[in-house]
Amino acid sequence: MRTRSWLRLSLVGALLAAPSAVVSGGTVATAAEINAAPPGVVPALQQWSGGTGRVVLTSASRVVIPVGASPALQDLAEQVADEAAELTAVHPTVATGAAGSGDVSLRIDPNADLGAVKPELRPEAYRITIGSGRVDVVAADAKGAYYGTRTVLQTLLGSPDKASLPVGSAVDHPDYAVRGFMLDVGRRYFTPEFIESYIHWMGWLKLNTLQLHLNDNEISPAGGDWSKAQSAFRLKSTDPAFAGLAATDGSYSRADWDGFEATAASHAVTLVPEIDAPAHSRAFIKFKPELGMNGGNSDHLDLSKPAATAFMKSVYAEFTPWFKGSTVHIGVDEYPKEYAADYQKYVNAIAPYVRSLGKGVNAWGSFTTMSGGGAGYDRNMVINSWNNSWYGPKAAIADGYKVINSNDGLLYVVPFANYYHGQGLDGRWIFDNWAPHVFGGTQDLQIQDPGLLGAMPAVWNDLVHATYTELQVHGLVEKSFAALAQKMWSGRDAGSDYTAFMNRVTTVGQGPGTTYLPDTLTKPDPHPADLAFGRAATASSVETASLAAADAVDGNATTRWVSAYTDDQWLAVDLGAARTIGTVKLAWEAAYGKDYDIQVSDDGATWRTVAQRRGLTAPVTDTLAFPATTARHVRMRGVTRGTVYGYSLYSFEVTA
């Protein structure tokens, strides 16, 4: 079972009068509160409206689809039942007809109300309704239904019993069409098991585009002798005309590729194969030396020879029928700019040729360096903007192209190199600072710029002679993969607490079908500098014994202190000794404080005010900083409640 340690989720929200609610199987569960906090899924939901109580799945639960449902929805129902059995103790069956108590219903409705999603992103949107004893997932397309089931499964994993979901409703959709990842298999062979596992993982995180860079070579061979350079082309044809082209240290057969495509189709992932030329072409020149520059001692095709372009057309003609996706990537980066005229002619020959094979065309942005801009180039392509100097996003969009953010300075990983994030991207930095519109320098775009399709970080295996393994590469990727997925889906819904986010990540894990991939993440320390954690806490009052003062300093984001329903209430913590402090952070529940003071004391009897909050209008996580002071005791003294209820704090943190 692919799980990590569990983050306990409990019912949260404002106090209600109703003492109980009925859930599946007629079980009566205490439901005194609204489920205000959304399920802890990754990426976070765009919209959540909480109800009261929980829906519990049992051994009698079913995944139900309508009579006459499409084959795609039937397959999804079977898949979800298998995945639930892999991840949880719930082993649902599959049925058609009307959903009943304890069931999960999947439905496609082209006219479903899916909120403020862009029309072009509607196929990936979905709505979940949890209530009346069952779970209903509706989407306009099978992709959206698939994403809805990821949310259902992740919510189960985050529940206290691994079998229930909080009553409420969600509308969810991506902000960007391309949420991708590129893997360089040209310079290092990755096994089919690895690639299949990554497709599963990507679908789990609602990433939808996997680009495989299928050919490349080392950057600089010893002594400039290209005959000794490592190079590879990773597709193996049975056509005798291409015998010897595929790499001998690992390649993918048609059966392998068909397997990738089948897995991708069942996880809402599109494969983008990249066959890169006219640079990075040593594998092709090794196969046909007469096509290379410098008499074949090169990794650049000699584009002054029509045979070079004709050969590349034959490669695309041979392998494009393998590809089920709508797009083929043609590379076209980093060719010597002194041959710009031949290069432009090549681009303008290959791009329409690949389109004639029924595919859209993507390319690495290179036109500024090659020709000073995009004038004269085929316009019907999508550009991966990988370097702001070679062809930045603003120039590409001005020239009429749609762009994908693959910025090298921000999104490239070269495993274990001393450049391009050799130890992996910094997940916290991505979470706090990056979004798909961020390219760095003066090249940042507007959020959801009409010319921006999304983003695609990349792993480049430049160090061809290093001895690292594919699973060591995974350890580098996992550091930031979830943060990237969150920011590509909806950065504004990620929240601001990276520790809380990573707790969600480690709770939901890598998903079903990923047993090959090791878990390299550990839960972050939720209170690395919290002086109040685990200390003795007291309060002016508690609403019930289960909502005690200690619950605000226990490090558990779902337990809380609740006071009596009057304005003049307080919560105090004894730090155990005099400590230098300068910041207090309060995570308010729905019953928040509108006006309150932060006070400190040396003896717990005489208090002095060091910070004040006035006019808070919503239950937020509120951080108050003040000049460093020394004290043993710290308290929140309420002045005015924000609601008719008391004061309610999930956490009360004190730091230096």
Secondary structure, DSSP 4 states (H G I P E B T S, - for coil): ------------SSB-S--EEE-GGG-EEE--BB--SPP--SSPPSEEEEEEEEEE--TT-EEEE-TT--HHHHHHHHHHHHHHHHHSS---EEEES---TT-EEEEE-TT----S--GGGGGG-EEEEEETTEEEEEESSHHHHHHHHHHHHHHHHHSTTSSEEEEEEEEE--S-SEEEEEEE-SSS---HHHHHHHHHHHHHTT--EEEEE-EEE-SS-GGG-GGG--EEE-B---SGGGTTTS-TT--B-HHHHHHHHHHHHTTT-EEEEEEEESSS-HHHHHHSGGGBSGGG-SSSB-TTSHHHHHHHHHHHHHHGGG--SSEEEEE--S--GGGHHHHHHHHHHHHHHHHHTT-EEEEE--HHHHHSSSTTS-SS-EEEE--HHHH-HHHHHHTT-EEEE--HHHHEE-TT-SSS-TT---HHHHHHH--TT--STT----TT-TTEEEE--EE----TT----HHHHHHHHHTTHHHHHHHHHHGGGS-S-HHHHHHHHHHHTT-TT-TTS--------S-TT-TTTT-EEEES--SSTTS-GGGGSSS-TT--EE--SSSS-EEEEEEEEEEEEEEEEEEE-SS-EEEEEEEEESSSSSEEEEEEE----S--EEEEEEEEEEEEEEEEEEEEESSSS--EEEEEEEE-
